[in-house]
Amino acid sequence: YVREVFDFQQKHDALLRSVRSRPQAGILVGDQTIDWYAGKHFVSKAYENAAHGAYYALKHNGFESEPFLDWQMTPELLSRYQMIYAPNAVCLSDAQCAMLADYVHNGGKLLATHLTSVANEYGKVRKNFGLAELMGVDLLDPEPVEIPDLYLKLRSGEEIPQDPQVVRFRVNGAEAIAETLDRGHRANLGPAIVGRSADKGSVIYIGSSLEAVYEETRMKRLRTFLGSLVSP
C-alpha cells in the first residue's frame, strides 16, 4: 500500500509539484499587541491563546488560513484573502484601521474579537474602538468585565458557554447576533456578538475572546458556532 502512494506521486509528479497553497483567511497577528500585553498586563498567554485559537478554530472547520504580522499589512496583502480574522488585536494604528475598513468596503469579510483596535500602535488606549464605525459599535469601557458562569444566548434561544471576560459595548448600526447572560446574577449583560454589512463587505465583532476559549477547551459546539460565523 505504501508503494502505491509513491507510484501515484511519480506518475503525476508534474501536476503535484505545480500545486500551491491558497489560504482563504488571513489571521492578523498583533506584534504591537504582544508587546502591549507583555509590558503592561504581564499576561501574554491571553493573547497567545487568542492567536492560536483563531488558527485552530479555522483549521478544525476546514478553512485554510495564513498568519501575518500587523506591520506587514498592506492593501495588496489583505486583498489575497476572502476573510481577515483579527483575534484580540488590541493595538492598531489609524492607518491600519483605515486599511481594514477599505478592505471590507471593497468586498472583504472581517471578524474582530475582544479588544481589537482599543489602543493605537503605541498602546495608548482610545476613547472608542479604532474600528467603531466599521463594526457598528461603541465602547462603553476599555476594561473588560470578568465574571464566571457567563453564557452566550443566540437568537434561536440556545445558550452556549461564553468567555468569562467580556467587553461592554453598545450597538450603533450593527445587528445583534448573540447576548451575554450572567447566570449567577440572573442578569443580561447586553450584546455579545454583532454583525453588519458595509458596502460590498461585512463585519462581525465578538466582544470576547471566544477563540481563546476554544484553544483551551476544544469544545465541539463552540467550534461549530465559530464555523457558522465565518462560513461563506
HUUR-V288031 format. One line per field, one symbol per residue. psi: psi as a letter, one per 40 degrees, with the letter a starting at -180 (. if undefined). burial: 1 if it has 16 or more other C-alpha atoms within 10 Angstrom, else 0. Layout:
psi=???
burial=???
This chain:
psi=dddddddddddfddddeehiighdihhhhgddddddddddeffddddddddddddddddeeehhihiiideehiddddedidihhghfgdhhiddddddddddddeeihhhiibfhediaeeehhidiidfdddefihhdhehihhhifiihhideeihihihehihhiihgeihhdiihhgddefiheaidhiiiigbeaihhhhfigddddddddfhddddddddddeh.
burial=0000000000000000000000001111111111111000000101111111111111001011111101000000011011111111111110011111111110111111111111111010100111110111111001010000011111000010111111111110111111111100000011111111110011111111111111100100011001100100
